Every structure is written in structure tokens, then in C-alpha cells.
Amino acid sequence: MPQLDTSTWLTMILSMFLVLFIVLQLKISKHDFYYNPKLTTTKTPKQDTPWETKWTKIYLPLSLPL
């Protein structure tokens, strides 16, 4: 059986990492990032409902007497 030649493995692995790094850098550089996003406050309008000032009791079906 012939011996496995491992002399070029280091070169192949290092070149693979280099190519992967370059490809990822190129992909990331294509994106547009917003540097200073504006903060917007969302205000919900206040709705006046008649039951806000009154106390109401909620009856659950399981809490009713038998």
C-alpha cells in the first residue's frame, strides 16, 4: 500500500482559510449598514372608555357557585 502524502496539506488548509476570509469580507462589504439610526418614539393615542374609571368585577365560569 502506498503511503499517504501529507506534505501539501498545510498549504491547502492555509489557502482555504485565506480564500474563505476573502470571500466573507467581500460578502460583508456589499451590505449597507445604517450608521446613525434615528430614534422615534411611538405614542399611542389615549382612548377614553367608560370602564376605565369604574370598578368592574369579572366572573369566571369556574368561580361561580354550583
N, CA, C and O atoms as CSV, one atom per row, in Angstrom:
chain,resi,resn,atom,element,x,y,z
A,1,MET,N,N,0.838,-1.186,0.000
A,1,MET,CA,C,0.000,0.000,0.000
A,1,MET,C,C,0.878,1.242,0.000
A,1,MET,O,O,1.860,1.318,0.739
A,2,PRO,N,N,0.523,2.207,-0.824
A,2,PRO,CA,C,1.334,3.426,-0.859
A,2,PRO,C,C,1.041,4.311,0.358
A,2,PRO,O,O,-0.050,4.285,0.927
A,3,GLN,N,N,2.012,5.059,0.718
A,3,GLN,CA,C,1.867,5.979,1.836
A,3,GLN,C,C,1.084,7.211,1.390
A,3,GLN,O,O,1.174,7.638,0.239
A,4,LEU,N,N,0.313,7.776,2.324
A,4,LEU,CA,C,-0.445,8.978,2.025
A,4,LEU,C,C,0.484,10.185,2.123
A,4,LEU,O,O,1.137,10.401,3.144
A,5,ASP,N,N,0.532,10.962,1.049
A,5,ASP,CA,C,1.410,12.124,1.017
A,5,ASP,C,C,0.705,13.298,1.687
A,5,ASP,O,O,-0.279,13.817,1.158
A,6,THR,N,N,1.201,13.717,2.841
A,6,THR,CA,C,0.580,14.802,3.592
A,6,THR,C,C,1.399,16.072,3.546
A,6,THR,O,O,1.166,16.979,4.345
A,7,SER,N,N,2.336,16.164,2.650
A,7,SER,CA,C,3.220,17.324,2.620
A,7,SER,C,C,2.500,18.587,2.148
A,7,SER,O,O,2.911,19.689,2.511
A,8,THR,N,N,1.457,18.462,1.366
A,8,THR,CA,C,0.766,19.653,0.843
A,8,THR,C,C,-0.461,20.031,1.663
A,8,THR,O,O,-1.143,20.999,1.328
A,9,TRP,N,N,-0.757,19.293,2.722
A,9,TRP,CA,C,-1.962,19.575,3.497
A,9,TRP,C,C,-1.929,20.947,4.149
A,9,TRP,O,O,-2.927,21.667,4.134
A,10,LEU,N,N,-0.808,21.307,4.711
A,10,LEU,CA,C,-0.719,22.601,5.387
A,10,LEU,C,C,-0.957,23.740,4.402
A,10,LEU,O,O,-1.657,24.701,4.720
A,11,THR,N,N,-0.390,23.640,3.232
A,11,THR,CA,C,-0.591,24.674,2.216
A,11,THR,C,C,-2.049,24.754,1.796
A,11,THR,O,O,-2.590,25.848,1.635
A,12,MET,N,N,-2.681,23.623,1.619
A,12,MET,CA,C,-4.084,23.606,1.201
A,12,MET,C,C,-4.993,24.166,2.293
A,12,MET,O,O,-5.917,24.921,1.991
A,13,ILE,N,N,-4.755,23.819,3.525
A,13,ILE,CA,C,-5.591,24.293,4.628
A,13,ILE,C,C,-5.431,25.800,4.808
A,13,ILE,O,O,-6.415,26.515,4.995
A,14,LEU,N,N,-4.181,26.284,4.750
A,14,LEU,CA,C,-3.960,27.722,4.906
A,14,LEU,C,C,-4.546,28.508,3.742
A,14,LEU,O,O,-5.105,29.586,3.940
A,15,SER,N,N,-4.423,27.983,2.546
A,15,SER,CA,C,-5.002,28.683,1.403
A,15,SER,C,C,-6.528,28.662,1.462
A,15,SER,O,O,-7.171,29.621,1.037
A,16,MET,N,N,-7.120,27.578,1.985
A,16,MET,CA,C,-8.572,27.504,2.135
A,16,MET,C,C,-9.061,28.566,3.131
A,16,MET,O,O,-10.065,29.232,2.882
A,17,PHE,N,N,-8.360,28.722,4.247
A,17,PHE,CA,C,-8.751,29.746,5.219
A,17,PHE,C,C,-8.616,31.145,4.636
A,17,PHE,O,O,-9.454,32.011,4.888
A,18,LEU,N,N,-7.582,31.361,3.873
A,18,LEU,CA,C,-7.382,32.666,3.256
A,18,LEU,C,C,-8.495,32.980,2.258
A,18,LEU,O,O,-9.014,34.096,2.233
A,19,VAL,N,N,-8.853,32.017,1.457
A,19,VAL,CA,C,-9.923,32.227,0.468
A,19,VAL,C,C,-11.263,32.432,1.169
A,19,VAL,O,O,-12.043,33.289,0.753
A,20,LEU,N,N,-11.541,31.681,2.201
A,20,LEU,CA,C,-12.789,31.849,2.940
A,20,LEU,C,C,-12.859,33.232,3.590
A,20,LEU,O,O,-13.912,33.870,3.591
A,21,PHE,N,N,-11.755,33.682,4.131
A,21,PHE,CA,C,-11.725,35.003,4.733
A,21,PHE,C,C,-11.980,36.080,3.688
A,21,PHE,O,O,-12.742,37.014,3.942
A,22,ILE,N,N,-11.368,35.971,2.536
A,22,ILE,CA,C,-11.556,36.959,1.475
A,22,ILE,C,C,-12.994,36.948,0.972
A,22,ILE,O,O,-13.578,38.007,0.743
A,23,VAL,N,N,-13.562,35.773,0.801
A,23,VAL,CA,C,-14.946,35.681,0.313
A,23,VAL,C,C,-15.909,36.291,1.323
A,23,VAL,O,O,-16.827,37.018,0.942
A,24,LEU,N,N,-15.713,36.006,2.589
A,24,LEU,CA,C,-16.594,36.575,3.619
A,24,LEU,C,C,-16.445,38.090,3.696
A,24,LEU,O,O,-17.436,38.799,3.873
A,25,GLN,N,N,-15.232,38.586,3.567
A,25,GLN,CA,C,-15.025,40.028,3.585
A,25,GLN,C,C,-15.717,40.696,2.399
A,25,GLN,O,O,-16.289,41.777,2.541
A,26,LEU,N,N,-15.668,40.067,1.251
A,26,LEU,CA,C,-16.329,40.628,0.078
A,26,LEU,C,C,-17.844,40.609,0.236
A,26,LEU,O,O,-18.523,41.550,-0.174
A,27,LYS,N,N,-18.370,39.554,0.822
A,27,LYS,CA,C,-19.819,39.487,1.024
A,27,LYS,C,C,-20.285,40.527,2.040
A,27,LYS,O,O,-21.328,41.154,1.854
A,28,ILE,N,N,-19.524,40.708,3.101
A,28,ILE,CA,C,-19.904,41.670,4.133
A,28,ILE,C,C,-19.795,43.095,3.594
A,28,ILE,O,O,-20.596,43.957,3.954
A,29,SER,N,N,-18.821,43.341,2.745
A,29,SER,CA,C,-18.630,44.698,2.236
A,29,SER,C,C,-19.742,45.119,1.279
A,29,SER,O,O,-19.880,46.311,1.004
A,30,LYS,N,N,-20.526,44.197,0.771
A,30,LYS,CA,C,-21.620,44.522,-0.148
A,30,LYS,C,C,-22.848,45.060,0.582
A,30,LYS,O,O,-23.728,45.650,-0.044
A,31,HIS,N,N,-22.917,44.863,1.901
A,31,HIS,CA,C,-24.096,45.274,2.653
A,31,HIS,C,C,-24.024,46.751,3.018
A,31,HIS,O,O,-22.952,47.305,3.263
A,32,ASP,N,N,-25.178,47.357,3.046
A,32,ASP,CA,C,-25.268,48.744,3.501
A,32,ASP,C,C,-25.738,48.755,4.955
A,32,ASP,O,O,-26.782,48.192,5.286
A,33,PHE,N,N,-24.968,49.390,5.797
A,33,PHE,CA,C,-25.315,49.487,7.204
A,33,PHE,C,C,-25.688,50.925,7.520
A,33,PHE,O,O,-25.074,51.858,7.002
A,34,TYR,N,N,-26.679,51.107,8.357
A,34,TYR,CA,C,-27.076,52.429,8.793
A,34,TYR,C,C,-26.227,52.815,9.992
A,34,TYR,O,O,-26.213,52.117,11.006
A,35,TYR,N,N,-25.524,53.920,9.870
A,35,TYR,CA,C,-24.594,54.288,10.925
A,35,TYR,C,C,-25.285,54.945,12.109
A,35,TYR,O,O,-25.006,54.592,13.255
A,36,ASN,N,N,-26.192,55.900,11.854
A,36,ASN,CA,C,-26.867,56.603,12.937
A,36,ASN,C,C,-28.381,56.495,12.748
A,36,ASN,O,O,-28.995,57.383,12.156
A,37,PRO,N,N,-28.969,55.442,13.233
A,37,PRO,CA,C,-30.417,55.353,13.085
A,37,PRO,C,C,-31.117,56.356,13.991
A,37,PRO,O,O,-30.686,56.592,15.119
A,38,LYS,N,N,-32.185,56.936,13.496
A,38,LYS,CA,C,-32.929,57.906,14.286
A,38,LYS,C,C,-33.883,57.191,15.232
A,38,LYS,O,O,-34.571,56.242,14.857
A,39,LEU,N,N,-33.904,57.667,16.445
A,39,LEU,CA,C,-34.815,57.103,17.416
A,39,LEU,C,C,-36.177,57.770,17.282
A,39,LEU,O,O,-36.287,58.994,17.337
A,40,THR,N,N,-37.188,56.973,17.109
A,40,THR,CA,C,-38.534,57.520,17.013
A,40,THR,C,C,-39.357,56.975,18.173
A,40,THR,O,O,-39.340,55.777,18.456
A,41,THR,N,N,-40.062,57.855,18.826
A,41,THR,CA,C,-40.911,57.435,19.925
A,41,THR,C,C,-42.317,57.245,19.393
A,41,THR,O,O,-42.868,58.111,18.713
A,42,THR,N,N,-42.872,56.123,19.710
A,42,THR,CA,C,-44.236,55.840,19.267
A,42,THR,C,C,-45.182,56.196,20.396
A,42,THR,O,O,-45.048,55.692,21.511
A,43,LYS,N,N,-46.116,57.045,20.111
A,43,LYS,CA,C,-47.089,57.458,21.112
A,43,LYS,C,C,-48.447,56.872,20.744
A,43,LYS,O,O,-48.958,57.081,19.644
A,44,THR,N,N,-49.006,56.148,21.674
A,44,THR,CA,C,-50.322,55.575,21.435
A,44,THR,C,C,-51.373,56.581,21.894
A,44,THR,O,O,-51.250,57.159,22.974
A,45,PRO,N,N,-52.381,56.787,21.097
A,45,PRO,CA,C,-53.408,57.753,21.498
A,45,PRO,C,C,-54.226,57.214,22.678
A,45,PRO,O,O,-54.559,56.030,22.730
A,46,LYS,N,N,-54.532,58.082,23.595
A,46,LYS,CA,C,-55.319,57.704,24.772
A,46,LYS,C,C,-56.792,57.664,24.411
A,46,LYS,O,O,-57.356,58.637,23.911
A,47,GLN,N,N,-57.398,56.526,24.674
A,47,GLN,CA,C,-58.816,56.375,24.375
A,47,GLN,C,C,-59.602,56.431,25.680
A,47,GLN,O,O,-59.312,55.703,26.630
A,48,ASP,N,N,-60.568,57.280,25.707
A,48,ASP,CA,C,-61.408,57.387,26.893
A,48,ASP,C,C,-62.543,56.370,26.801
A,48,ASP,O,O,-63.432,56.472,25.955
A,49,THR,N,N,-62.486,55.416,27.671
A,49,THR,CA,C,-63.541,54.397,27.718
A,49,THR,C,C,-64.267,54.508,29.045
A,49,THR,O,O,-63.651,54.860,30.051
A,50,PRO,N,N,-65.543,54.221,29.074
A,50,PRO,CA,C,-66.299,54.410,30.320
A,50,PRO,C,C,-65.901,53.467,31.447
A,50,PRO,O,O,-66.137,53.769,32.617
A,51,TRP,N,N,-65.307,52.341,31.114
A,51,TRP,CA,C,-64.991,51.399,32.181
A,51,TRP,C,C,-63.614,51.640,32.791
A,51,TRP,O,O,-63.209,50.881,33.672
A,52,GLU,N,N,-62.892,52.641,32.370
A,52,GLU,CA,C,-61.594,52.894,32.976
A,52,GLU,C,C,-61.730,53.463,34.386
A,52,GLU,O,O,-60.920,53.138,35.254
A,53,THR,N,N,-62.725,54.296,34.634
A,53,THR,CA,C,-62.854,54.910,35.946
A,53,THR,C,C,-63.719,54.087,36.890
A,53,THR,O,O,-63.780,54.386,38.082
A,54,LYS,N,N,-64.375,53.074,36.391
A,54,LYS,CA,C,-65.258,52.266,37.234
A,54,LYS,C,C,-64.577,50.961,37.609
A,54,LYS,O,O,-63.717,50.443,36.897
A,55,TRP,N,N,-65.001,50.452,38.763
A,55,TRP,CA,C,-64.516,49.153,39.185
A,55,TRP,C,C,-65.473,48.112,38.649
A,55,TRP,O,O,-66.681,48.193,38.870
A,56,THR,N,N,-64.932,47.132,37.943
A,56,THR,CA,C,-65.782,46.063,37.403
A,56,THR,C,C,-65.290,44.740,37.937
A,56,THR,O,O,-64.093,44.537,38.142
A,57,LYS,N,N,-66.214,43.859,38.154
A,57,LYS,CA,C,-65.884,42.537,38.641
A,57,LYS,C,C,-66.063,41.551,37.502
A,57,LYS,O,O,-67.091,41.553,36.825
A,58,ILE,N,N,-65.074,40.721,37.295
A,58,ILE,CA,C,-65.139,39.752,36.221
A,58,ILE,C,C,-65.478,38.406,36.857
A,58,ILE,O,O,-64.794,37.940,37.769
A,59,TYR,N,N,-66.537,37.803,36.361
A,59,TYR,CA,C,-66.955,36.498,36.842
A,59,TYR,C,C,-66.452,35.429,35.885
A,59,TYR,O,O,-66.810,35.404,34.708
A,60,LEU,N,N,-65.624,34.559,36.410
A,60,LEU,CA,C,-65.171,33.437,35.596
A,60,LEU,C,C,-66.146,32.288,35.733
A,60,LEU,O,O,-66.737,32.113,36.799
A,61,PRO,N,N,-66.334,31.501,34.689
A,61,PRO,CA,C,-67.269,30.373,34.794
A,61,PRO,C,C,-66.884,29.370,35.877
A,61,PRO,O,O,-67.762,28.729,36.455
A,62,LEU,N,N,-65.605,29.222,36.160
A,62,LEU,CA,C,-65.205,28.253,37.169
A,62,LEU,C,C,-65.381,28.776,38.591
A,62,LEU,O,O,-65.399,27.992,39.540
A,63,SER,N,N,-65.510,30.082,38.747
A,63,SER,CA,C,-65.639,30.613,40.096
A,63,SER,C,C,-67.089,30.783,40.533
A,63,SER,O,O,-67.347,31.204,41.661
A,64,LEU,N,N,-68.036,30.462,39.660
A,64,LEU,CA,C,-69.440,30.592,40.029
A,64,LEU,C,C,-69.839,29.447,40.978
A,64,LEU,O,O,-69.314,28.339,40.867
A,65,PRO,N,N,-70.756,29.715,41.899
A,65,PRO,CA,C,-71.178,28.620,42.798
A,65,PRO,C,C,-72.039,27.604,42.045
A,65,PRO,O,O,-72.713,27.938,41.071
A,66,LEU,N,N,-72.000,26.390,42.507
A,66,LEU,CA,C,-72.789,25.318,41.859
A,66,LEU,C,C,-74.210,25.317,42.313
A,66,LEU,O,O,-75.000,24.485,41.867
